[in-house]
């Protein structure tokens, strides 16, 4: 028996319109990674003995102020992401198709994420996963969910032939969750202790 090295490889049957059937792994892997990240952070936060503090930055009176301002700046960059995404999808008149919208979208997302990481590290290391009241419970739950959803979004961005609505929906979910996290932490801090540094 001989094998022809130039023979085409076998593939799944094409759908009636001629396109290959998308593999379930394209959706399953990001979903599993998202779940693993969210659950892993939650388990660490719950099992870790809170240290009380993780970092402080010169010029700030407390780690609560540092966290609140970093989170506020992250949300501001996330809103820039929203506006640049709307421009990229042609939803902002006069801004669609400009050469700076895609780089602005990518960099504002990177900056928002980099600002959110030290906040999450402080929350997990210094405070842990807590549920002693409704606000704190939602903040802990959504904080873990945010990093899982963000991981899924990053993996989906690399996938090919996704439905056109999927990335905007996942990106919108990430933005909404980040906003609720901000409402249950930074806004609460500013309303309770005042807008201080």
Beta strands, then each sheet from edge to edge (+ up, - down):
end
